[in-house]
Amino acid sequence: MNQIYAFVFCLIALNVSAQDVSIIPQPNQLEIKSGTFEMPDTFFILYENSIEKSAAFLSDFLATNGNTVQRVHTADKANLILSHADAIQGKEAYTLSIKKDKIEITANQGAGAFYGVQSLMQLIRFDNQIPCLVIQDEPRFVYRGMHLDVCRHFFPVSFVKKYIDLLATYKFNTFHWHLTEDQGWRIEIKQYPKLQEIAAYRKETLIGHYNDQPQRFDGKKYGGFYTQEEIKEVIQYAADRQITIIPEIEMPGHAQAALAAYPQLSCTGGPHEAATKWGVFDEVFCPKEETFEFLENVLDEVMALFPSTYIHIGGDECPKTRWKSCPNCQARIIDLGLHDEHDLQSWFIQRIEKYLNANGRQIIGWDEILEGGLAPNATVMSWRGTQGGIEAAQAGHGVIMTPTSYCYLDYYQSDEPTEPLAIGGYNPLEKVYGFEPVPTELDKEASKYILGPQGNVWTEYMETEDKVEYMVLPRMQAMAEVGWTNPERKDFASFVKRLDDHFNWWDKTGLHYADKTLSIKSDFHILKGAVGVTLQTIHPEAAIYYTLGDREKLIKFQPGDTIRVTKDETITARAQKSGRQPGNRKIIAIQYHKGMGQKAVLKEAPSKVYAGYGVASLLNGINGSNEKYGDNEWIGFSGKDLELTLDFDTPTTLHSLSTRFFHGPGQWIYAPQSVEIYNLTAAGTYELLMQKEVEAGLQKIVPFEMEFPETTVQKVKIVVKRYGIIPEGGAGAGYEAWLFVDELRLN
């Protein structure tokens, strides 16, 4: 077994190509020239005053790199030139030309010059010999955002700046700063001091996962907030790096911390306290005049601080429980001629929008603001899939695409058992990289309203700065390429190779990141009388070796190979690449059962974002993760029952069916109502063998087993009846619950 650690690979010297230049995001036009530019001890820099900020930024970087920088005023004395050119179209466009004796960055505006500087800085970080090249580059999308939740866990100004530095390096132009939540209010509002004294702190914090039962708490007061002076400092810091900060002030839901400070703004009058666990809470802003006076005063101070065109007002996950029983709310509905509480939320959002519009600002809201009618000038942030974005774009509204299944970087990024605790889900690097922000359902005209993508970082399970870095790096870089690079220029294998240089740089600077490029990924196929297993890793230069069972013989897995499994088997595999530590060992333990290796068909396909290996996920002898409902062993359905037919090669005797269901109401996932198994009779009709209700308690993994009289079958049908609509008060109330199903074991 130790052989798996011992392989050494030879380095192969390759000529430099465009794919070998390690700039992220990939430039949209890059041509390699002959020769290299060797880093001099002294840079003689010439620049125009219109792009002085970018020149100063580059000069500071070169100084910290150990170079001397002197400004000169004629081109013949310069080996580094930053110049303005009207011919370059687009405020974020730039040209970078590197010759053997000179580097030149040309742009129309400061943003383009800054991005040219970022590309050059990346090249300098990686090597003292820079290939001669010409880059002509500009972004695909006008909006390229990253988000950070500082409410579930609070991070100091120093870390926020560090985060902004990363955004700038990878050419993001927007930082979405999530500043208010149920668990804490993080922005100083001078008119309302209790927001700092009370709302900024919670008495304790949940330990472990929200779905763990019984829930435990640490008993420690937790919180913090940013003063207005600190916020001004961060805004300027971001602006100097061509980043606009969009603040988010949540309303009408996710307001429990604010209501702890000012309970009179709720429907019940309190008392309330800042939430100590995660989820969705019934206490929301009551739409009465006193509330709007409060919110308008808060927004006045927010607008005085933030120069951004957009103010994010949340609008998501607002339970209507309190509104339904509130006399004030019901009177509002009648007085305004509204139909229901959904219309009341729409009216609430539109009233806030009018106030912000009157002050020269525009609103962004999560896609729930579509419910009850969209505010006239609102921009939608589509997070519950892409449908909200499609509807908004077709109606002529700006859209920022950030669906959970691609853009939520708080989801697990690996199926390795050593992964730190996360909220759930599964968003590996390749999935993030493969995100296409423009839905195919949109025609050319509607597609223009897709402003761009955003990566979201919710911090329920990110208690430290190191953990945030680990969760976002390198998925942030994948998101950067999604937002910047044209589809025809994207290449995942190239991206992974380019990451090698970035990993080395992050090592030198002490950044924490998740290197999963040598992780083993398995795929499964149903063969006749067997299960086929294939192995791969996302790094194009890695080799994979494996053993079977307890045997010592090490086998190299070749492209096109399939490991045929017909009994209980353990596959142990590992990837290696020259110059790198081996990837983590992958152990695939297969427990064979009678349902494997048989013809299986699903009546309805699972959701494409939770499809796993398709039907093979249900019949490959492997259980899914106890934490990651989005790994490939679980398959997910929304609005559909699972119905599977299994056609046996020969008559087979069965007496039991067992499986597991994921139950995470906080993630809109519910165990099903029941399971049924049918036998196809000689008459060609299905006869019920057994039906059993599913009993879901508080645990997130619901084991299920049903015994039935021993029966010889040729073909069976298994039906898993989904939960249905999420009840009032739960996260996602009124929507179909997700159904996640594990291995279907037949014996």
N, C-alpha and C positions, 0 to 999 in steps of 0.2 A: 504493500500500500504506500510506503514511503516514496516509491518511485515517482508518484504523482507530484511531489514537491521538487524533484531533482533535475528536471529538464532545463537545459540551457540552449538558447536559440542564437543562431548567428545573425549579426546585423547585415543587412543588405543595403549598400549605398545606392541611392536613387538620384536621378537628376531632378532638380526642382521643377515642379509643375504648379499650375494655378491651384490645384487641389491640395498641394503641400504647404501653401502659405496659410498660416494658422490664425488668420483673422476671423473673429466671431463678432457680429454676424457676417456671413459670407457676402463679400461685395457683389454687386450685380453685374459689374464688368471688370475683369482683371486680366491683364496680359503680362506674362513674364518676359523680360528682356534678358539678354546675355550679360553676364557679369554680376558683381556685387558691390554694394556700398559698404566700406569698412568704417566703423564708428571712430571718429576722430576724438582726440582729447578735448578740442575746442570747437564749438559750433559758432559760426559767424552768421547771425540771424538777421534777415531783412524782412520787415513786415509793414503793412499799411495800418494807419491808426484805426481804421474802421474794424479791424479784426485784432485789435491789441489784446483783448481778453484771452483769446485763444493762444496768441503768441506768448503771453505771460504764463498761461497754464502749461504750455509745452516747455518753456524755459525753466520753470520750477521743477518739472519732472526730470529734465536733463541734468539739472544741478544735483538732485537727489540720486541720480544714476551715476554721478561721479564725473560728469562732463562740465567744462567751463563754457559759459555762454556769453558772447559779446554781440551787442547790436551794431550793425553796420547800416549804411544808407545808400550803398550802390550794389547792384546785382553782381558786378564782377568780383566783389570781395566776399560774397555770401556763399555758404554751402548749405544754407537752410532758408527757404523763402516762403513766406505766407502772403498771398496776394489776393486781391479782389478782381472778379471778372464778371461783367454783366452778361456775358454769353452763357454762363452756366445757369440753367433754369432750375428753379426750386430752391426754397430757403434752406433745405437740409441737404442739398446736393453738394458734392465736392469732387475734386480731382486730386489724386496723389501720384506724383511722378518721382521715381527714385532712379537716379543715374549713378554712375560710378563715382562722380565727384560732387553731386548736388541732390538735394531733396527739395521738392516744391509742392506746396499745398495751395490749391486755388478754390475759391468759393465765391458765391454771390452774397451770402450773408454770414453772420457770426455763427449760426447753428451749423451750417455746412463746414465752415472752417474748423469748428470744434470737433465734428465727427471725423474729419480728415486727420486731425491731431490724434484722436483716439485710435484710429487704424495704425498710424505711425508708432504710437506708444506701445501698442501690442507687439509690433514687429521688433522694436528695440528691446523689449523685455525678454524676448525669446532667443536672441542671438546678436552678437556683435557684428556679424556679417549679414547684411540684409540684401536679399535678391533685388536686382534692378527690375522695376515693374512700372506699369501704369494702371491706376485704378480710376474708373469713372463710376461714381456711385451715388445713389439716392434711395431712400426707403420706399417700400411698397405702400405702407399705410401711414396716414398722417398722425394716428394715435397709436402709441406703443407704450403700454402701461404695465407697472407692477404695483401691487397693493401690499400694505402691511397693517395688520390689526395690532394695535398697541393697547387694547382694552382688556382682552382676556389675560394677556400678560403685558406688562409695561416695560418699555425699553428706553434707556437714557438717550439724551441728545447725541452723545458720542456715537452710539450705535446707529441711530437714524442717519447720521452723516455718513457712516461707513456703508450703510445700505445704499444711500444715494450715490456714493462713489462707484459702487458696483453697477448701478443703473446707468450711470454716465459712461463707464467703460464699455458697456455693451449697447450703447446708443438707444436706450429707452428715453422717451421725452416726457413721460408723465409718471408722477408718484401719487397714488391714491392712498391718502392717510386716513385710516379708519379710527376716528377719535372718540366716539361715544358708543356705549353699549349697555346692556343690562348689568354687566360685571364691573363697569367703571367708566367714569367721565374723565377725559384726559386733557381737556383744554381749559385754560383759565378764562372765565367770563366775569369781568369785574363787577357787573351789575348784580350778579348772583353768587355771592361768596360761598354759599352752602354747597355749590357744585364742587368747589375745591375742598371744603371742610368735610363733607359727607359723601357726595357722589363719587369722589375720586378713590374711595377706599371700600373694600369689602372685609367682613369680619374674618373670613377664612376661605379656603379654596379646596375644591374637590381633589382627592387623591386618586390616581389611576384613571380608568376609562369611565365615561358616563354610563356605559351599559353594565359596568360591574355592579354586582349586588352582594351584600348591602353596600350602599355608597358610604365612603369614608371621607373625612375632611381633616385638614392639617391643624385647625385651630389657631392659625396665625393671621393677624391683620395684614392686608396686602393692598398696595395701590401706589398712586403717584399721579402727577399731572405736569403738563408743560406750561410754564408761565408764558405770557404774551411776548415777553422779550426773547425767550428761547424760541418761540415759534417764528418770530421775525428773523432770527438768526438762521434757522433751518431753511426758511423760504429763500433768503438771499443766497445761502450756500447752494441750494438746488438751482436757483436761477443762474448762478455763475457757471453751472454745468449744463445749461440748456434744458433744465427739467422744470416743468410746471407742477406744482403741488395742488391736487384737488382734495379739499377737506371733506370728510363725511360726517354729518350730524344726523344721526338716526331719528326718524319719525315716521308714522306715529308709534310703531312698535320698537322693540329693543331699547326701551327707555326706562327700565326699572331703576337704574342708578340715579337718574335725574329725579324720578318720582320719590326715591328715598329722601332726597334733599328737599323737594317741594311736593309733598303728597297731595296738596290741593289741586294739582294739575291732573290727577287721576280721576277715574270714575267713582271710586269708593272713598277717597279721602285718606286712605292709608290706615295705619302706618305701613311703610314699605322699607325694604333694605336692599342694598345692592346684591345682585345674585351671586351666590357662592358656587354654583355649578353651571354647566353649559346647557344650551337648549333654547326653547321658545317659551315665553312667559305671558300670562294673561294680562299683567299690568301694563297698560299702554296709555299714551297721552289721550285725555278726554277732549274731544273737539269743541271746547267752549271758548268764549272770548278770552278768558284769563290765560288759557293755554296758548292761544295765538299771540297774545301780547308778549308772553314769555319767549316763544320761539322767534318772533320777529326781533326782539331785543337781542337774543343770542345771535341770530344771523347778522344783525348790524355789526356786532363786534367781530364776528367771523369774517365778514366782508371787508372790514377795516384792516384786517390782518392779511388776508389772502387775495392777491390780485387776479386769480384765475377767473376765466370766463365762467367756468362751471363750478357749481356747488352741489355736492352729492347729498341727497336728503334721505337716502335709505329707501323706505317704503316697502321693505320685505317682511315676510313672516309676522304679520300683524293679526293675532287672534282677535276675533270679534266677540268673544265671550262676555267681556265687561260691557261692551257697547250694546249688546242685545238686551241686557238687564238694566241699562242706565237710562233713567228718565230724561236726562239732558240729551243724550244721543238720540233717543227715540223721538223726542220733540224736534230735534234738528232734521231728522229724516222726513218728518211730516211737513215741517215748515218749508223745507227746500224742495219738496215734491220728489224725493228720492225713492227708489224701490226698496233698497235694503242697505245693510252695513257695508257691502262692497262698494256701492255707490257713494256711501259716506266717506270711505277711504279715498275714493277718486276725487271727491269734492275737497277733502282735506289737502291732498297733494296739489290740486289745481289752485287752491287758495294760496298755498305757500309759493307755488310757481309764479303767480301774479305778483306777489310781493318781491320776489327775487328779480323777475323781469323788469319791474318798475325801478329797480336799482341797478339795471344794466347787466344782470347775470342770468345764466341759464341753469336749469336743473338737470342732474343725472339721477336716475333712480334704478333700483333693481327691477327685474321684469314684472314683479307684482303690480307695478304702477299701471300696467296695461288693464288690470281688472277694473271693471266699472267705467272704462273710458279713459284714454290717455290724455294727459295734460297737453295743451296745444303745441308747446315748444320743447317738450321734454326729450331728452336723450335717454335711451334705454340701455341698461347693462344686463345682457342676457346671460343668466347663470343657470337656470333650470333647464339645461339643454339649449337647443338653438331655436326652438319654435317661437319664443318671445321675440327674439331678434328678427326672425323672418317676418312676423306680423308687423313689427314696428317699421322695418325697412320698406315693406310693401305699402305702408301708410305714409311714407315720406319722412320718417323720423330717423335721426342719427342713432347708430347702434354700436356699442362696444361689446365684442364677443368674449365671454369668459365662462363657457359651460363647465360645470363641475368635472365632467368626465375627461377633460383635457387640460383644464387651466387651474385646477385647485391643487396647489403645491403642498397642502397639508395632508394630502392622501399619501398612502404608502408608495414608495418608489421601487420596492423590491419585494420578492416573496421569500427572502432569506429569513430564517427564524431569529436572527440576531438583530433585525431592524428595531429601532426604538419605537416606543408606543406612538401611534398616530390615531387620527379620528376614525380611519377606516379607508375604504376604497382602494384603488390601485391605479396609479398614474406613473408608469415607468417612463424613462427618458424618451424612448422611441415613440411612445404614445403622445407625449407632449409635442415632440418634434413634428409628428405627423398631422397635427391639427391644421385644418384649413378653415380660416375665419369666414370665408364667403360661402354660405350654403348653396348647394346646387339648385335648390328650389327657387332661387332668386334670378330674375332676368337681368340683363345688362344695366338697365336703368335703376332698378331697385338695389343692385349691388353697390351702387355709388354711395349708399347710405351706411355701408359697413365702414366705420371709421378705423377700426383696427382691433387687435386682441389685447387682453390683459391677463397676467398671472396673478392669482390671489393667494395670500398667505394668511390664513386664520390661525391664531396662536393658542388655542385651547391646550394643545399638547406640546407647545414650544415654550418651555419655562425659562430658557437661557438664550443668550446671543449665539452660543455655539450651535444650539439645536436649530435655530432659524437658519444659520448658514448651511448646516448639513441638509436641511430639507429643501433649500432653494438652489443650491449649487450641485450639479450643473443644469438643473431643469430650467432655471432662469435663462441660461444661455440658449437653450432650445427655444424658449419663448421669444428671445431676442431675434433669432433667425426666422421664426414664424412671422414676426412683425415687420422685419426689414427686407428680407430676401425674396425675390420673385420665385414663384413655384418652380420654374424651369431651371433655376440656379441652385435649388436646394438638393442636397445629397447627404443622406444620413450617414453613410459610411465615411464620407469625407469629414462630416461634422465630428464624428467620434474620433477620428485620427487627429483632427485639429485640437480636440480637447486635451490630448496628451501634453502639449505645451502649456496649456492653461492650468492643468493640474500641477505641473512643475512650478509655475509661478505662484499658485495658491499655497503650495508647500512652503515656499520661501517667505511668503508674507504671513503665514500662520492662519490662513483661512481654513475653516472646517467644511468638508464637502463629502458627497457620497459618490465614490467611484464604483459604479456598477457596470462598467464597460467590459469587465472580464467575468461577470456573473454568468452562470450557465442558465440557459432557458431551454425548457423541454417542450416538445409538441407531441400530441398523441393522435393516432388514427386507428379506427376500428378496421381490423383485417379479418379475414375469414378464419375463425377459430383462434384468434390472437389479438393482441394489442400491439401496434407499432409505435416505437418511441424514437424521436429524433432529437438531437442536441444541437444547440447553437449558442453563440455569444455575439453581442452586437459589435465587437471590435473586429474589423476586417483582417487584422494581422495576427489574430490569436489562433492557437491550436488547442483542441480539446482532447483529453485523454480520460478513459473511464475503466472501471472494473465492474465485474458482475459478482454479486453475492460476496462470499468471503474469499474469493479467489485473488491471488496476487498478480495474475497476468494483467498487464496494462495494455489497453487497446486504444489506438488513435482513431477518433471518430472522423471519418471522411465525409465531405459534402455528398449528399445523395444516399448515405447509409441509413438504414432503419434497424433498430434493435427489436427483434421479434420476441414478445413475452407471452408465454402460454401457462405460466404457473406463478406462484408467489416469487417475487424477485426483488433484489435491491441493486440499483445502479448507483455507483459513486463516481462523480465526474468533477473535473476541474479544468479551467482554462489557463494557459500561460502565454506570455508574450515577451519577447526579448526586451530587457531593460526595465521590466516592471515586476512588482511582486505578483505572485500567482493570485488568481481570483479565489473567492471563497469556495470551499468544497460544497457540491450539491449532492444530496442524498435523495434518491427517488425510491421510496419503498412501496411496492405494488402488492396489494392483497387481492389475489385472484378470486373471482366469484362467477356464478353461472351466467350472469348477464353479459359478461365480457366476450368479445369476439363474435358477437351475433349482429345481425342486421337490425339497425335501430333508426327510427325516423321520428323527428319532432313535428307535430302538426303545425305549431307556430314557432318561428325562430325567436330566440332570445333577443333582447335589446342589443343592437350592434356594438354598444360600448361596454356591455357586460356579457359578451358571447363566449368567452373562454375559448375552448377548443371545439365549440359546438357540442353536438351530442356526445362526443368522446369525453367531455368533462364529466359526464354523468356515469360513464361506464369504463373507466380506466383503472379502477382499483385504488384510487388515491383520494383521501379526504382533503377538503379545502382548509385554508388557514382558519384558526380560531379568532383571528383579528381582522384579516383583510378580506372583506366580502367581495372585493373587486378582483381578486386573483383569478387565475385561469381555471381553477378547480370549481369555483362557484359560477353558476350562470344566473343571470338576472332577467326578470320579466316585469314589464309595467303594463297593467291593464289587460293581462292575458293569464289564463291558466296554463300550467304545463301539461301537455298531453303527449305521451310517448308510446309508440308501438314497437314491440321487440319480437322479431321473427327468428325463432331458433332453427339451427341447421337440422337438428334431430329432436324427436320428442324428449322433453326434459321435465324432470320432477322438481316442483318448487313447493316450499312451505312457508317462506317468509320474505318480507321486503323491509329493508331498513335504510334510513337516510338521515340527513341533518338539514335544518333550516337556519338561516341567519335571522336574528330578531333584534333590530336596532331602531326603535321608533324615532330616536333623535335624528336618524338618517333617512327617515321615511320608509324603513324596511320592516315588514311585519311577517311573522310566521303565517302559514296558510291556515285555512279553516279545516281542511280534511284531505285525506289521500284515499284513492280508490284503485283497485286492481281488478282487471277483467280478463277472462279467458275466452279466446275465440273458439266457438263450438263447431262441431261438424256441420251444423246447419248454416254456418257463416255469420252468426250473430254473436255479439259479445255478452258473456254472462258474468255478473258480478261475483268475484271470489271473496272480496272483503272490502269494507269501507270503515275508516276509523277517523275520528276527530283528532286534531292536533292540539295538544295542550301546551300553550306557551306561557311560561312564567316570566320571571324577571331576568333570566340569563340570556345572553346574546346568542348562544348556540343551543338550539332546541333539537335534541336527539329524538328520533322517531323510529319505532319498530312495530310491525304488525305481523302476527302469525295467522295462518289460515290452514284449512285442511290440506294435507299433502295432495297435490294435483299434478297430473302429467299434462303438459301444455306444449303446443307448437307455436302459438303466437299469443302474446298478452298485450294489454293496453294499461298504462298507468296514468292516472289523472290526479294532479295536485291542484286543488281549488284555492285560488288566491284569497287574500284577506278582503280586498275590496277597497272602499273609500275610507280614508283616514278620518277618525272622528274629531269633532270639535275639541279644541284645546291641545291637540297634538301638533308637532311640527309637520307642516304640509297638510293641515286639516282641509278636507274637501277634495283632495286629490287622491288618485289611485295609489295605494301602497305598493312598494316594490316587493317582489317575491324572489328570494335567492335560495337556490336548491343545490345541495351537495351530491356526492356519489349515491346512486341508486343501487344498493346491493341486494342481489337476488340469490337466494339459497333454498 
